[in-house]
Amino acid sequence: MAQWGRSDAALLGVVAKSRFGEWSVVLALAALVAGAMAITALMAMPSDASVLIQHSVTGFFMAVFFLVGPLAHLTGVVFGLMALGRPNDNRLLGLAGIVVNGASLAAGVFMLWAMASTIGAFT
Protein backbone atom coordinates (compact mmCIF):
# COMPACT_ATOMS: atom_id res chain seq x y z
CA MET A 1 0.00 0.00 0.00
CA ALA A 2 1.27 3.42 -0.91
CA GLN A 3 2.10 5.73 1.91
CA TRP A 4 2.30 9.52 1.43
CA GLY A 5 2.46 9.31 -2.35
CA ARG A 6 5.19 6.65 -2.47
CA SER A 7 4.44 3.25 -3.89
CA ASP A 8 7.50 1.03 -4.34
CA ALA A 9 9.80 3.21 -2.26
CA ALA A 10 7.70 2.55 0.86
CA LEU A 11 8.20 -1.22 0.65
CA LEU A 12 11.02 -2.79 2.60
CA GLY A 13 13.82 -4.29 0.55
CA VAL A 14 13.03 -2.37 -2.65
CA VAL A 15 15.95 -0.24 -3.81
CA ALA A 16 15.14 2.43 -6.36
CA LYS A 17 17.50 2.49 -9.34
CA SER A 18 19.30 5.78 -9.75
CA ARG A 19 19.48 7.30 -13.24
CA PHE A 20 22.15 9.98 -12.84
CA GLY A 21 24.45 8.29 -15.37
CA GLU A 22 21.73 8.28 -18.00
CA TRP A 23 20.89 11.93 -17.34
CA SER A 24 24.56 12.87 -17.61
CA VAL A 25 24.79 11.41 -21.12
CA VAL A 26 21.39 12.86 -22.11
CA LEU A 27 22.49 16.34 -21.02
CA ALA A 28 25.73 16.01 -22.98
CA LEU A 29 23.93 14.98 -26.15
CA ALA A 30 21.19 17.60 -25.74
CA ALA A 31 23.74 20.39 -25.31
CA LEU A 32 25.68 19.21 -28.35
CA VAL A 33 22.50 19.05 -30.46
CA ALA A 34 21.45 22.53 -29.29
CA GLY A 35 24.90 23.85 -30.24
CA ALA A 36 24.67 22.24 -33.67
CA MET A 37 21.23 23.78 -34.17
CA ALA A 38 22.52 27.22 -33.16
CA ILE A 39 25.48 27.01 -35.55
CA THR A 40 23.24 25.75 -38.36
CA ALA A 41 20.74 28.55 -37.83
CA LEU A 42 23.50 31.16 -37.82
CA MET A 43 25.18 29.79 -40.93
CA ALA A 44 21.95 29.21 -42.86
CA MET A 45 20.62 32.71 -42.24
CA PRO A 46 20.44 34.62 -45.53
CA SER A 47 22.40 37.85 -45.78
CA ASP A 48 19.28 39.83 -46.65
CA ALA A 49 17.33 38.69 -43.58
CA SER A 50 15.54 41.32 -41.55
CA VAL A 51 17.22 42.89 -38.55
CA LEU A 52 14.75 41.18 -36.21
CA ILE A 53 15.65 37.75 -37.60
CA GLN A 54 19.37 38.51 -37.41
CA HIS A 55 19.11 39.62 -33.80
CA SER A 56 16.92 36.64 -32.87
CA VAL A 57 19.28 34.09 -34.39
CA THR A 58 22.33 35.78 -32.86
CA GLY A 59 20.60 35.90 -29.47
CA PHE A 60 19.74 32.20 -29.73
CA PHE A 61 23.34 31.40 -30.64
CA MET A 62 24.74 33.39 -27.73
CA ALA A 63 22.21 31.96 -25.26
CA VAL A 64 23.11 28.40 -26.26
CA PHE A 65 26.87 28.88 -26.26
CA PHE A 66 27.26 31.17 -23.27
CA LEU A 67 24.44 30.09 -20.94
CA VAL A 68 22.50 26.92 -21.71
CA GLY A 69 25.37 24.79 -23.03
CA PRO A 70 27.85 25.40 -20.20
CA LEU A 71 25.14 24.95 -17.56
CA ALA A 72 24.02 21.68 -19.15
CA HIS A 73 27.60 20.40 -19.32
CA LEU A 74 28.36 21.40 -15.73
CA THR A 75 25.18 19.68 -14.55
CA GLY A 76 26.12 16.64 -16.64
CA VAL A 77 29.53 16.44 -14.98
CA VAL A 78 27.90 16.63 -11.53
CA PHE A 79 25.38 13.94 -12.47
CA GLY A 80 28.21 11.75 -13.79
CA LEU A 81 30.12 12.14 -10.54
CA MET A 82 26.98 11.29 -8.59
CA ALA A 83 26.52 8.19 -10.73
CA LEU A 84 30.05 7.06 -9.92
CA GLY A 85 29.38 7.41 -6.21
CA ARG A 86 26.09 5.55 -6.10
CA PRO A 87 26.06 1.75 -5.95
CA ASN A 88 22.71 1.42 -7.75
CA ASP A 89 23.59 3.52 -10.81
CA ASN A 90 25.22 2.78 -14.15
CA ARG A 91 28.86 3.74 -13.60
CA LEU A 92 29.79 3.30 -17.26
CA LEU A 93 27.23 5.88 -18.35
CA GLY A 94 28.36 8.15 -15.54
CA LEU A 95 31.95 7.91 -16.73
CA ALA A 96 30.89 8.50 -20.34
CA GLY A 97 28.92 11.55 -19.27
CA ILE A 98 31.89 12.93 -17.35
CA VAL A 99 34.20 12.44 -20.35
CA VAL A 100 31.85 13.98 -22.94
CA ASN A 101 30.70 16.86 -20.75
CA GLY A 102 34.24 17.54 -19.52
CA ALA A 103 35.64 17.52 -23.06
CA SER A 104 32.94 19.93 -24.20
CA LEU A 105 33.64 22.26 -21.28
CA ALA A 106 37.38 22.10 -21.95
CA ALA A 107 36.83 22.88 -25.64
CA GLY A 108 34.67 25.87 -24.70
CA VAL A 109 37.24 27.21 -22.25
CA PHE A 110 39.97 26.75 -24.87
CA MET A 111 37.94 28.65 -27.47
CA LEU A 112 37.30 31.50 -25.02
CA TRP A 113 41.01 31.63 -24.22
CA ALA A 114 41.91 31.63 -27.94
CA MET A 115 39.45 34.44 -28.65
CA ALA A 116 40.62 36.48 -25.67
CA SER A 117 44.28 36.11 -26.62
CA THR A 118 43.65 37.74 -30.01
CA ILE A 119 41.70 40.78 -28.77
CA GLY A 120 44.48 43.29 -29.39
CA ALA A 121 46.18 41.55 -32.31
CA PHE A 122 44.46 43.48 -35.12
CA THR A 123 44.62 47.05 -33.82
Backbone as CSV, one residue per row, in Angstrom:
resi,resn,N_x,N_y,N_z,CA_x,CA_y,CA_z,C_x,C_y,C_z
1,MET,0.841,-1.170,0.000,0.000,0.000,0.000,0.884,1.231,0.000
2,ALA,0.500,2.186,-0.794,1.273,3.418,-0.908,1.074,4.278,0.324
3,GLN,2.146,4.889,0.741,2.095,5.735,1.911,2.681,7.094,1.554
4,TRP,1.900,8.149,1.718,2.300,9.521,1.429,2.804,9.702,0.006
5,GLY,2.130,9.123,-0.942,2.461,9.308,-2.347,3.572,8.417,-2.858
6,ARG,4.123,7.549,-2.026,5.186,6.651,-2.470,4.609,5.254,-2.630
7,SER,4.957,4.604,-3.708,4.441,3.254,-3.890,5.531,2.222,-3.608
8,ASP,6.462,2.038,-4.524,7.503,1.034,-4.336,8.541,1.449,-3.303
9,ALA,8.769,2.740,-3.176,9.803,3.209,-2.257,9.423,2.948,-0.797
10,ALA,8.131,2.776,-0.506,7.696,2.551,0.863,7.848,1.088,1.281
11,LEU,8.067,0.188,0.328,8.204,-1.225,0.646,9.610,-1.527,1.134
12,LEU,9.727,-2.402,2.075,11.018,-2.792,2.597,11.737,-3.670,1.581
13,GLY,13.031,-3.450,1.433,13.819,-4.290,0.546,13.827,-3.841,-0.904
14,VAL,13.055,-2.847,-1.271,13.027,-2.374,-2.648,13.975,-1.179,-2.754
15,VAL,14.973,-1.306,-3.610,15.947,-0.243,-3.809,15.657,0.416,-5.149
16,ALA,15.411,1.710,-5.120,15.141,2.429,-6.355,16.429,2.566,-7.149
17,LYS,16.337,2.367,-8.469,17.496,2.489,-9.343,17.728,3.948,-9.665
18,SER,18.934,4.402,-9.466,19.302,5.776,-9.754,19.593,5.923,-11.239
19,ARG,19.298,7.096,-11.805,19.475,7.302,-13.240,20.362,8.514,-13.533
20,PHE,21.286,8.829,-12.628,22.149,9.984,-12.844,23.100,9.782,-14.017
21,GLY,23.577,8.568,-14.228,24.450,8.288,-15.368,23.750,8.516,-16.691
22,GLU,22.497,8.069,-16.779,21.725,8.283,-18.004,21.496,9.759,-18.248
23,TRP,21.154,10.501,-17.179,20.887,11.929,-17.342,22.153,12.694,-17.709
24,SER,23.297,12.231,-17.255,24.558,12.865,-17.610,24.807,12.776,-19.113
25,VAL,24.597,11.597,-19.676,24.788,11.411,-21.120,23.712,12.159,-21.906
26,VAL,22.479,12.139,-21.427,21.394,12.856,-22.112,21.673,14.351,-22.142
27,LEU,22.151,14.912,-21.040,22.487,16.336,-21.020,23.624,16.660,-21.977
28,ALA,24.617,15.784,-22.049,25.729,16.012,-22.977,25.233,16.033,-24.422
29,LEU,24.430,15.054,-24.775,23.927,14.983,-26.151,22.967,16.124,-26.464
30,ALA,22.130,16.498,-25.505,21.190,17.597,-25.736,21.927,18.917,-25.928
31,ALA,22.973,19.158,-25.152,23.743,20.394,-25.310,24.481,20.411,-26.647
32,LEU,25.008,19.267,-27.055,25.683,19.207,-28.353,24.709,19.410,-29.508
33,VAL,23.517,18.852,-29.409,22.502,19.051,-30.456,22.045,20.503,-30.488
34,ALA,21.851,21.119,-29.330,21.452,22.531,-29.290,22.538,23.409,-29.903
35,GLY,23.803,23.098,-29.638,24.900,23.849,-30.244,24.941,23.686,-31.753
36,ALA,24.707,22.466,-32.223,24.673,22.241,-33.667,23.516,22.989,-34.318
37,MET,22.372,23.023,-33.638,21.227,23.780,-34.173,21.525,25.269,-34.212
38,ALA,22.201,25.795,-33.196,22.523,27.221,-33.163,23.507,27.584,-34.266
39,ILE,24.519,26.754,-34.476,25.480,27.013,-35.550,24.803,26.916,-36.907
40,THR,23.954,25.917,-37.086,23.245,25.753,-38.359,22.340,26.941,-38.637
41,ALA,21.623,27.404,-37.632,20.737,28.550,-37.828,21.532,29.804,-38.169
42,LEU,22.681,29.982,-37.544,23.497,31.155,-37.815,24.108,31.095,-39.210
43,MET,24.548,29.925,-39.624,25.177,29.794,-40.934,24.163,29.789,-42.075
44,ALA,22.956,29.297,-41.806,21.949,29.213,-42.858,21.147,30.494,-43.020
45,MET,21.374,31.464,-42.160,20.621,32.713,-42.238,21.043,33.483,-43.492
46,PRO,20.082,33.870,-44.319,20.438,34.619,-45.528,20.971,36.011,-45.178
47,SER,21.796,36.552,-46.047,22.405,37.850,-45.781,21.399,38.993,-45.859
48,ASP,20.284,38.774,-46.549,19.281,39.833,-46.650,18.127,39.643,-45.668
49,ALA,18.370,38.904,-44.586,17.330,38.687,-43.579,17.079,39.990,-42.824
50,SER,15.895,40.100,-42.281,15.540,41.318,-41.553,16.381,41.437,-40.277
51,VAL,16.433,42.632,-39.756,17.221,42.890,-38.552,16.677,42.089,-37.372
52,LEU,15.356,41.961,-37.294,14.747,41.183,-36.207,15.192,39.729,-36.260
53,ILE,15.218,39.150,-37.456,15.649,37.754,-37.602,17.136,37.629,-37.253
54,GLN,17.939,38.564,-37.709,19.372,38.510,-37.413,19.631,38.591,-35.907
55,HIS,18.927,39.489,-35.244,19.111,39.620,-33.796,18.580,38.398,-33.049
56,SER,17.490,37.826,-33.520,16.925,36.644,-32.870,17.859,35.447,-32.985
57,VAL,18.379,35.232,-34.179,19.281,34.089,-34.386,20.582,34.290,-33.614
58,THR,21.106,35.513,-33.611,22.329,35.784,-32.859,22.088,35.627,-31.359
59,GLY,20.939,36.079,-30.877,20.600,35.900,-29.468,20.468,34.437,-29.090
60,PHE,19.860,33.639,-29.974,19.738,32.197,-29.729,21.128,31.559,-29.671
61,PHE,21.987,31.937,-30.611,23.344,31.399,-30.642,24.094,31.731,-29.352
62,MET,24.027,32.987,-28.935,24.737,33.395,-27.729,24.159,32.750,-26.474
63,ALA,22.834,32.608,-26.425,22.208,31.965,-25.265,22.639,30.508,-25.156
64,VAL,22.709,29.809,-26.287,23.107,28.400,-26.260,24.565,28.269,-25.873
65,PHE,25.437,29.066,-26.474,26.868,28.878,-26.258,27.400,29.511,-24.981
66,PHE,26.734,30.517,-24.455,27.262,31.170,-23.270,26.449,30.906,-22.008
67,LEU,25.265,30.310,-22.124,24.443,30.091,-20.936,23.955,28.647,-20.846
68,VAL,23.154,28.226,-21.795,22.504,26.917,-21.713,23.511,25.769,-21.844
69,GLY,24.395,25.861,-22.815,25.373,24.794,-23.028,26.291,24.567,-21.839
70,PRO,26.972,25.622,-21.354,27.847,25.405,-20.199,27.106,24.912,-18.952
71,LEU,25.905,25.437,-18.715,25.136,24.954,-17.559,24.756,23.484,-17.708
72,ALA,24.364,23.086,-18.917,24.016,21.677,-19.148,25.238,20.786,-18.968
73,HIS,26.391,21.220,-19.460,27.599,20.403,-19.315,28.070,20.341,-17.866
74,LEU,27.991,21.442,-17.152,28.356,21.400,-15.727,27.432,20.477,-14.945
75,THR,26.143,20.568,-15.212,25.180,19.684,-14.551,25.442,18.236,-14.929
76,GLY,25.797,17.995,-16.188,26.117,16.637,-16.637,27.331,16.066,-15.936
77,VAL,28.342,16.902,-15.716,29.528,16.440,-14.982,29.146,16.082,-13.542
78,VAL,28.332,16.917,-12.914,27.901,16.634,-11.534,27.086,15.347,-11.481
79,PHE,26.167,15.178,-12.437,25.379,13.942,-12.469,26.271,12.727,-12.703
80,GLY,27.280,12.860,-13.556,28.206,11.754,-13.788,28.980,11.390,-12.533
81,LEU,29.420,12.412,-11.798,30.120,12.142,-10.537,29.197,11.489,-9.521
82,MET,27.944,11.917,-9.496,26.980,11.293,-8.589,26.733,9.840,-8.975
83,ALA,26.720,9.562,-10.282,26.520,8.185,-10.731,27.686,7.290,-10.330
84,LEU,28.896,7.859,-10.342,30.053,7.056,-9.915,30.002,6.732,-8.436
85,GLY,29.411,7.606,-7.648,29.378,7.410,-6.209,28.213,6.596,-5.701
86,ARG,27.263,6.295,-6.548,26.095,5.549,-6.099,26.204,4.079,-6.516
87,PRO,25.918,3.169,-5.608,26.058,1.747,-5.948,24.951,1.238,-6.875
88,ASN,23.824,1.921,-6.942,22.708,1.419,-7.749,22.543,2.226,-9.049
89,ASP,23.642,2.752,-9.577,23.589,3.523,-10.807,24.553,2.908,-11.815
90,ASN,24.370,3.277,-13.086,25.215,2.778,-14.155,26.506,3.599,-14.181
91,ARG,27.594,3.002,-13.695,28.861,3.736,-13.600,29.473,3.990,-14.972
92,LEU,29.235,3.113,-15.917,29.785,3.298,-17.263,29.173,4.529,-17.933
93,LEU,27.859,4.689,-17.810,27.227,5.885,-18.355,27.659,7.137,-17.606
94,GLY,27.860,7.024,-16.315,28.359,8.155,-15.545,29.738,8.585,-16.004
95,LEU,30.614,7.612,-16.243,31.954,7.912,-16.732,31.906,8.501,-18.143
96,ALA,31.049,7.951,-18.990,30.893,8.496,-20.345,30.375,9.929,-20.299
97,GLY,29.436,10.199,-19.420,28.918,11.554,-19.271,29.973,12.521,-18.788
98,ILE,30.810,12.074,-17.843,31.889,12.930,-17.354,32.877,13.248,-18.476
99,VAL,33.225,12.244,-19.274,34.196,12.442,-20.355,33.646,13.390,-21.414
100,VAL,32.417,13.153,-21.879,31.852,13.984,-22.945,31.580,15.403,-22.454
101,ASN,30.974,15.532,-21.283,30.696,16.861,-20.747,31.991,17.602,-20.416
102,GLY,32.962,16.908,-19.844,34.240,17.541,-19.523,34.996,17.976,-20.768
103,ALA,34.973,17.144,-21.808,35.640,17.521,-23.061,34.959,18.731,-23.696
104,SER,33.657,18.783,-23.644,32.941,19.932,-24.197,33.238,21.202,-23.413
105,LEU,33.281,21.105,-22.094,33.639,22.261,-21.275,35.073,22.708,-21.549
106,ALA,35.985,21.755,-21.674,37.381,22.098,-21.949,37.520,22.763,-23.320
107,ALA,36.785,22.273,-24.310,36.827,22.885,-25.639,36.281,24.311,-25.589
108,GLY,35.228,24.535,-24.830,34.670,25.869,-24.698,35.620,26.829,-24.010
109,VAL,36.277,26.367,-22.952,37.243,27.210,-22.250,38.435,27.510,-23.165
110,PHE,38.880,26.527,-23.927,39.973,26.750,-24.868,39.591,27.764,-25.937
111,MET,38.365,27.681,-26.456,37.937,28.650,-27.465,37.841,30.055,-26.883
112,LEU,37.333,30.178,-25.658,37.301,31.496,-25.018,38.703,32.045,-24.808
113,TRP,39.631,31.199,-24.400,41.008,31.627,-24.219,41.618,32.052,-25.555
114,ALA,41.371,31.293,-26.628,41.912,31.629,-27.936,41.343,32.951,-28.443
115,MET,40.047,33.173,-28.218,39.446,34.440,-28.645,39.990,35.602,-27.817
116,ALA,40.139,35.401,-26.529,40.617,36.478,-25.666,42.076,36.822,-25.940
117,SER,42.862,35.842,-26.365,44.275,36.114,-26.616,44.500,36.899,-27.900
118,THR,43.504,36.998,-28.764,43.645,37.743,-30.015,42.917,39.069,-29.998
119,ILE,42.489,39.539,-28.835,41.699,40.775,-28.774,42.491,41.967,-29.324
120,GLY,43.725,42.132,-28.944,44.483,43.294,-29.386,45.379,43.045,-30.583
121,ALA,45.261,41.914,-31.238,46.184,41.553,-32.307,45.951,42.341,-33.584
122,PHE,44.762,42.848,-33.830,44.462,43.480,-35.117,44.266,44.987,-35.005
123,THR,44.790,45.599,-33.959,44.615,47.049,-33.825,45.895,47.775,-34.134
